[in-house]
Amino acid sequence: MRAAPYLNYVGGDLLDSAQRIAVENPATEEPCGRYASYTADILDRALAEAQAAFRSWSATPIGERSAWMKKLAGAIEARRDEVIGTLVAETGKPQDNAEYDYGMLVTCLNFFAEEILRLRGEIIPDAGGGHVHQLIRHPVGVVVGYLAWNFPLLNVGYKIGPALAAGCTCIIKPSSTTPLATALIGEIMHSIAFPKGVVNIVMGKDREISRRLVESPIPAMITMIGSTEAGCRLIRDSATSIKKYSLELGGNAPVIVYPDFDPQLAAERTVGLKLANSGQVCVSPNRCFVHDSIFDAFIDAAKAQMAKYHFGAGRGPEPLMGPMMFKGHLDDMLEKIARARSQGAQIVFGGERPSRDLCPQGHFLQPTLALCDRSIDLCVEEIFGPILPVIRFGSDDDVVAWANESRYGLASYVFTNDLEAANACAERLEYGSICINEPWYSVELPHGGLKQSGIGKDCSHLSLEEYFDVKRVTIKRERRAFAG
């Protein structure tokens, strides 16, 4: 644990405050760092600095903006071990997961630095032939970004990558559970003299920091990764002026395993995705529908796969699963398991904390496999932990309709070798992403939800478009010369 506190980064300066808040390593339950909490003056300055910097940053040539983004990516890479070590300490992630989290920030900066150079204008044909119509993109303005605690740096990349490329300025509010690696990015920006006020990072625990930022008329756009309830609250709090939104919210991802697919392979891929980041992922499988004829084989394979996992943070035997990121979240998982049992679920693997001999400290939870009915609470709301409910379906059941029985619509997964079944699922499933036979995510692919899972897209060229307003310019072509 370093002695110096992590500081707010505002207007190109690193700002301290009287209040210091400790962050706990969830794998050891010991402090891993302290950060300086916001003050009202820090928040006001962040808003003013972002507003002032927008005028210059939005006018900066895109080639120069792209170069700054690549310079930042290179500076982060130069301190790779320090950044990843900070991530491991504050999240308890296994090393490979922390490397992925860090890597996605660098990837996003480089991707959007290139994507902005590929952007093209648009001319609209004139039906009458007497006008020229042109669409011009203009950056929306100041963007406030609220980040979830599960992937601190990936979430930074998802938000500042497209915003900076488009010419927007940002105020980033990381989760108070995992703010340290994000604060370290602020230190790196300070070290390379990144243009002042273009990115501002403010930290703090209570809702006042969020309310003060979004109630201001200065932000033109609010972007967030978090729960649907938090998204609704944010929209209410920010209704002091008209703003744009890009929100990635809750999920309740279904998996459908058809009888023509290898149950062993389906189980390996489903469990692998379920236990990634200990299930603390918005696209994590939440309800697994398995056909009668392969149900027992799938369950046996899933249990065998779960039994392979070890517990720990950083480097260790693979596959390695980290802890729940805070004690309250572990308690919530245990309560979900108890309630599922009371509603008739059969827990066939896990369901408890690991023994104290195995894990003497840390907020760890065993991978858990639950055989249940689709109507119980565990299948209705997002789990956000290493608990996999499995539901049996028969040939006469409309399993796609079952999968759509959710207010969420973020991610879904299908395993089948039948092209007709795959196409039917792609057409009918009410989810923003539908992965068939293998889960797959990358910065080139749009990511976002339907229904109550959000507004807008992260990643890809579609994310970049979120950070622009579009102006239409019409010019009348005059053929008559002006005599003067």
Secondary structure, DSSP 8 states (H G I E B T S, - for coil): --SS-B-EEETTEEE--S-EEEEEETTTTEEEEEEE---HHHHHHHHHHHHHHHHHHTTS-HHHHHHHHHHHHHHHHHTHHHHHHHHHHHH--BHHHHHHHHHHHHHHHHHHHHHHHH---EEE--SSSSEEEEEEEEE--EEEEE--SSSHHHHHHHHHHHHHHHT-EEEEE--SSS-HHHHHHHHHHHHTT--TTSEEE---SSHHHHHHHHHSSSEEEEEEES-HHHHHHHHHHTTTS--EEEEE----EEEEE-TTS-HHHHHHHHHHHHHGGGG--TTSEEEEEEEGGGHHHHHHHHHHHHTT-EE-SBS-SSSEE---SSHHHHHHHHHHHHHHHHTT-EEEE--S---TTT-SSS-----EEEE--TTSHHHHS---SSEEEEEEE-TTS-HHHHHT-SSEESEEEEE-S-HHHHHHHHHH--SSEEEESS----TTS-B--EETTEES-BSHHHHHHHTEEEEEEEEE---S----
